Structure formats: C-alpha cells, structure tokens
Amino acid sequence: MSRYHLSSTSRALYRVFVAPNLAPRLQIPLRCAPTFSLNIPLLPITAVRTKTNKPAVRQALSDLYTFDNAIQADTINLIDKHGTFLKNVNFQDAMRKFNRVTHHLLLISEGQVNEYGEPDPEHPPTCKIISKIDLRMQYNRRIEVARKLEKGPSTKNLELNWAIAGGDLKHRLNKLEGFLIEGKKVEVLFKPKKRGKKATEAEAKGVLKAVTDLVDTCKGAGEVKREGDVGGFFTIVFQGTDLRKTNTGKKALPDNQANSEEDTNAEKETKFNKNQRTAQMDHAKGGTDAFGAHGF
C-alpha cells in the first residue's frame, strides 16, 4: 500500500517509525574502502604481575645499644677514636668531638650510683666513639650468634650397612668418635646392602655392638633414642660431649686413680678390638658359606 493513500495520522506514524528503517544504507565506493579488516580480534586480557623487591628490613641498633642522646649523663669517661681514655669529659663536649653522620657515641658501661640512688660523680658512665659501620657489623655478629644458639648444635649423619667390611667400619667409627668428642649429635643409620650378600643376624649384631661399644668409650656420650629393626633399617641417635671445653678446667688426678683410669681404658680398647675381630670373622665365614652354597 502506498503511503499516499493513508490518513494524516497514519502518515505521521509512517514518517516516525517506518520511513527511517527504509532509508538506503550508505554505500562506500570500492576505491575508498579500507584495505584492512574491520573485524580486528581483541587481544586476550591477561593479568600482569609486576615484580616488586621488598626493601630489606634493618633492625634498629637502639634495640640493643645505647648511644648519642639516649645516654643520660652530664659527665662521662670517653674513649676517643684513637683509643685514648679521657676521664670526666662533658657530654656535650664529647658529642662535638666526632662527625655524627659517620660515628656514634656508644655507651660501654653504666655509671655507678650512690647510696641515695643518684649518679656518683666519681664513677661516671664510660662511652666510646665508634663508626656506624663497625657498630652495624658488631650488631650483625651478635644477631648471628643468637640465631645459632636458638637452632642448637647441628646433627651429623652416618650411614652403615650391616655387611660392611672391617676397614670401612673402622673408618666410620673414627668419624663417629670425632663427632662425639666435639659434642655433636650424631644420627647413625644402619641399612641392608642393596646388592651382594645379605648380612646374617650375627653379623648385624656384631656391627651394632661395635658402634655401641665405641660410644661407651667416649666420655660423656650417650644414646638418645633408637628405632627400627636390626638387620633392616635401624637408626640410633647419640649425643656427645665437647671434651675440649671440659678438659680446660680438669684437675690433676692422683696417681692411683689415674692408673686405674688407664687400665679401664685399656680394657675397653681390648674389648672393642676383640668385638671387631669377631665381626670380621663372622663376615668372612658368611662369605665362605655363600661360596660353598654356589658350588665354588
């Protein structure tokens, strides 16, 4: 139906709603058309995390040391940069004797007080001029020592197999003895041999006895715990005593007591050597039985 045969109301509605949809689309000449595709694919959106270096946390020296204006004294004994000791120096004069950019006035020892709790002018605090670099290094050393004390002594590890040869066993026992004398904690792991002849029960007990007898000869050493099965995976933890520190304050013993200790040590050494020879003979006997079983 033509729009000219409609009423005025219909024509008005036609112009508003229908005519705009019938308008011809704009045609772009081919020579003016873009040479690239208008359907440009969008790049995937990915989260980008930038690496940020956290600043190193420097602990305050004032947590451990007292220096500069934190020193509550009018007069001090001063140790200058050259190591010279100066008595009864005014605090403000001492602060002017060094560059505060590179040095600190460090409190070495507190002053004494009189019977009324007041500072004793005859015994003022002692202070020292020290560079900030040296003070920081001293602080780091103290922190490192404190951390090591918190961790405790390190644990040493030794591994033995039940069919170990006599020479290897002696070498391992020497290392164990050295660790125990140094006061270290030692964890000894016994395990079966992966390849070759399996140790007999007698051989396994002989190796274990050789280790425990050696620990008995080490003064102050003892067993902490053990777990596992003899002949399989078996662990014993020993704790030694640092004899180097103990011997510094050791008193001389009487002759008869010293001789008795020497005899006891000789008996222990003889017993240890005998047990080691027994273990070696059992190991050799087991090897002979194995050859006979295979027809050699």
C-alpha positions in Angstrom: 0.0 0.0 0.0 1.4 3.4 -0.9 1.9 5.9 1.9 -0.1 8.5 -0.2 -3.4 6.6 0.4 -3.1 6.8 4.2 -4.8 9.3 6.5 -2.8 12.1 8.1 -2.5 10.1 11.4 -1.2 7.1 9.6 1.2 9.2 7.6 2.6 10.8 10.7 3.2 7.3 12.2 4.7 6.2 9.0 7.2 9.0 8.9 8.2 8.4 12.5 8.5 4.6 12.7 8.6 3.1 9.2 10.4 5.6 7.0 13.7 5.7 8.9 14.0 1.9 8.6 13.5 2.1 4.8 16.4 4.6 4.3 19.1 3.3 1.9 22.4 2.2 3.5 25.4 4.3 2.8 27.5 2.6 0.2 31.2 3.1 0.4 32.9 3.1 -3.0 35.3 0.3 -3.6 38.3 2.7 -4.1 37.5 4.3 -0.7 37.1 1.0 1.2 39.8 0.3 3.8 42.4 -2.2 2.8 42.4 -3.8 6.3 39.8 -5.9 8.0 37.5 -4.0 10.3 37.0 -7.2 12.4 40.2 -6.8 14.5 40.5 -9.6 17.0 40.8 -8.3 20.5 43.9 -9.3 22.4 43.3 -11.6 25.4 43.2 -9.9 28.7 45.8 -11.4 31.0 46.8 -10.3 34.5 50.2 -8.9 34.6 52.0 -9.0 37.9 55.0 -6.7 38.3 57.8 -7.9 40.4 58.5 -5.7 43.4 61.5 -6.0 45.6 60.7 -5.5 49.2 63.1 -3.3 51.0 65.4 -5.0 53.4 64.2 -4.7 57.0 67.0 -3.2 59.0 66.6 -3.7 62.7 67.2 -0.7 64.9 70.5 -0.6 66.6 68.8 1.2 69.5 67.1 -2.1 70.4 70.5 -3.5 71.6 72.7 -0.4 72.2 72.5 2.9 73.9 74.2 5.7 72.1 74.2 9.5 71.4 71.4 11.4 73.0 70.0 8.3 74.7 72.9 8.5 77.2 71.6 10.1 80.3 74.7 11.7 81.8 76.2 15.1 82.1 79.8 13.8 82.5 81.3 10.7 81.0 84.6 8.8 80.7 85.4 8.9 77.0 87.4 6.6 74.7 88.1 8.6 71.6 88.6 7.4 68.0 92.3 6.7 68.7 91.6 4.6 71.7 92.7 7.2 74.2 90.9 7.1 77.6 89.8 10.6 78.8 88.2 11.0 82.3 85.4 13.3 83.3 84.5 14.8 79.9 81.4 16.9 79.5 78.8 15.0 77.5 78.2 17.9 75.1 81.9 18.4 74.5 82.2 14.7 73.7 79.4 14.9 71.2 81.3 17.6 69.4 84.5 15.5 69.0 83.2 13.4 66.1 81.1 13.5 62.9 77.6 12.4 63.8 77.0 11.4 60.2 79.5 8.7 60.3 80.0 7.9 64.0 78.1 7.2 67.3 78.9 7.8 70.9 78.3 4.3 72.3 77.6 3.6 76.0 80.1 0.9 77.1 79.4 0.6 80.8 76.8 2.2 83.1 77.9 4.6 85.8 77.6 3.9 89.5 75.1 5.4 91.9 75.5 6.4 95.5 73.5 5.2 98.5 70.7 7.6 97.6 70.3 6.3 94.1 71.8 9.3 92.5 74.7 9.2 89.9 78.1 9.0 91.5 80.3 11.8 90.0 83.4 9.8 90.9 82.2 6.9 88.7 80.5 8.2 85.5 79.5 6.0 82.6 82.1 5.1 80.1 81.4 5.8 76.4 83.3 5.1 73.2 83.3 6.8 69.8 82.7 4.2 67.2 81.9 4.3 63.5 78.4 3.4 62.4 79.7 0.7 60.0 81.7 -1.0 62.8 78.7 -0.8 65.1 76.4 -2.4 62.4 78.9 -5.2 61.8 79.1 -5.8 65.6 75.3 -5.9 65.8 75.0 -8.4 62.9 77.6 -10.7 64.6 75.6 -10.7 67.8 72.4 -11.5 65.9 74.0 -14.3 64.1 75.3 -15.8 67.3 71.9 -15.6 68.9 70.3 -17.3 65.9 72.8 -20.2 66.1 72.1 -20.6 69.8 68.4 -20.9 69.1 68.9 -23.5 66.4 71.2 -25.6 68.7 74.0 -27.9 67.6 73.8 -29.3 64.1 73.2 -33.1 63.7 75.7 -35.2 61.9 74.6 -38.2 59.9 76.5 -41.5 59.3 75.3 -44.5 57.2 76.4 -48.1 57.7 75.3 -51.3 56.0 75.0 -54.4 58.1 77.5 -56.2 55.8 80.2 -53.5 56.0 83.8 -54.5 55.7 86.2 -54.3 58.6 88.3 -51.4 57.2 85.2 -49.3 56.3 83.7 -50.0 59.7 86.8 -48.7 61.4 86.8 -45.6 59.3 83.1 -44.9 60.2 83.8 -45.5 63.8 86.7 -43.0 63.8 84.4 -40.4 62.3 81.7 -41.2 64.9 84.2 -40.8 67.7 85.4 -37.5 66.4 81.9 -36.1 66.2 81.1 -37.3 69.8 84.3 -35.8 71.2 83.3 -32.4 69.6 80.0 -32.6 71.5 77.8 -33.0 68.4 74.6 -35.0 68.0 75.1 -37.9 65.6 72.4 -39.9 63.8 73.6 -43.4 62.7 71.6 -45.1 60.0 72.0 -48.9 59.6 70.6 -50.4 56.4 70.8 -53.6 54.4 73.1 -53.7 51.4 71.4 -53.2 48.1 73.4 -55.7 46.2 75.6 -58.6 47.1 75.5 -60.8 50.2 72.9 -60.1 52.9 74.4 -59.9 56.4 73.5 -62.6 58.8 71.9 -61.9 62.2 75.2 -62.5 63.9 77.0 -60.0 61.6 74.3 -57.4 62.1 74.5 -57.7 65.9 78.3 -57.6 65.7 78.3 -54.3 63.8 75.7 -52.8 66.2 77.8 -53.9 69.2 81.0 -52.3 67.7 79.2 -49.0 67.4 77.7 -49.1 70.9 81.0 -50.2 72.5 82.7 -47.2 70.8 80.1 -44.8 72.2 80.7 -46.3 75.7 84.4 -45.4 75.4 83.6 -41.8 74.6 83.4 -39.9 77.9 80.1 -38.1 78.3 78.5 -39.6 75.2 75.2 -41.5 75.4 72.3 -42.8 73.4 69.3 -40.6 72.9 66.9 -42.8 71.0 66.7 -45.8 68.6 64.1 -47.0 66.2 63.8 -49.7 63.6 64.7 -53.4 63.3 68.2 -54.9 63.5 69.1 -56.3 60.0 66.7 -53.8 58.3 66.6 -50.0 58.5 67.7 -49.1 62.0 68.5 -45.7 63.5 70.3 -44.7 66.6 70.9 -41.1 67.8 73.9 -40.4 70.0 74.7 -37.1 71.9 78.4 -36.3 72.6 80.1 -34.0 75.0 82.7 -31.4 74.0 85.8 -32.7 75.8 87.9 -29.8 74.6 85.8 -27.4 76.9 85.7 -30.0 79.7 89.5 -30.6 79.8 90.3 -26.9 80.2 89.1 -26.9 83.8 90.2 -30.5 84.6 92.2 -31.1 87.7 95.1 -33.4 88.0 94.1 -36.8 89.4 96.1 -38.8 92.0 98.5 -41.4 90.6 96.5 -44.4 91.8 93.2 -43.0 90.3 95.0 -42.1 87.0 96.4 -45.6 86.7 93.0 -47.1 87.3 91.5 -45.0 84.6 94.3 -46.0 82.2 93.7 -49.7 83.0 89.9 -49.2 82.4 90.6 -47.5 79.0 93.0 -50.3 78.0 90.4 -52.9 78.9 87.7 -51.1 76.8 90.1 -50.8 73.9 90.9 -54.5 74.1 87.2 -55.4 74.3 86.4 -53.2 71.3 89.2 -54.8 69.2 88.0 -58.3 70.2 84.4 -57.5 69.1 85.7 -56.0 65.8 87.7 -59.1 65.1 84.7 -61.3 65.9 82.5 -59.3 63.5 85.2 -59.6 60.7 85.5 -63.4 61.3 81.7 -63.8 61.1 81.6 -61.8 57.9 84.4 -63.9 56.4 82.6 -67.1 57.5 79.4 -66.0 55.9 81.2 -65.3 52.6 82.7 -68.9 52.7 79.3 -70.4 53.3 77.9 -68.4 50.4 80.7 -69.7 48.0 80.1 -73.3 49.2 76.4 -73.0 48.5 77.0 -72.0 44.9 79.4 -74.9 44.3 82.7 -72.9 44.0 
